[in-house]
Amino acid sequence: MDQLERLAELARDFHRRGWALGTSGNFSAVMDRAPLRVAITASSVDKSRLSLDDILEVGVDGKVLRPAQAKPSAETLLHIVIVQTLGAGAVLHTHSVWSTILSDYHIGHGGFFIEGYEMLKGLEGIKTHEHREWVPILENSQDMEALAAEARRMIEENPEIHGFLIRRHGMYTWGRDLPEAARHVEILEFLLESIGRRQMMEPQY
């Protein structure tokens, strides 16, 4: 299975899991680095029926290379920033209920820590459940250039993170390739749901 087929399959799978309902979410994979070419899902596509025709290629400036008439996701620049800053080979943006709720709940602190969970060891480079994972949260904006610049600054300040949230707008994670990025989605979505459900069970004073 090639990169484009895998992207389409992941989009449909994430829809089934409730992580990218309707037209939410967008997914990308690096096709070449010199010059940079990135395959990314098109804008406003229902992820339950995403096909190869709904995946386009963009360059380092986020502009479409092919097909010429296609409309890229508004968040393409965020994918480019992550690829450039971290050397990622794939970037996956989900829009689950738990990532949306927690991004709103913790925005006042700029993020939150996840620690003590065995599932943390599913994140690349993490060897123990005692790891303390910082999950930053960015304020949402319709100014994609400003949001991409803020994401770049945040990543440069926190190079060890495996993902971040955008307020009321879900999660971004990545990997050196699509399988690793997909694993990070599964791990982080599990952890976010665990954190969210636990907080719901705690007494509120």
Secondary structure, DSSP 4 states (H G I P E B T S, - for coil): --HHHHHHHHHHHHHHTTSS-TT--EEEEEEEETTEEEEEEBTT--GGG--GGGEEEE-TTS-EEESTT--B-TTHHHHHHHHHHH--SEEEEE--HHHHHHHHHTGGGTEEEEES-GGGGGSTT---TT-EEEEEEEPP-S-HHHHHHHHHHHHHH-TT-SEEEETTS-EEEEESSHHHHHHHHHHHHHHHHHHHHHHHHS---
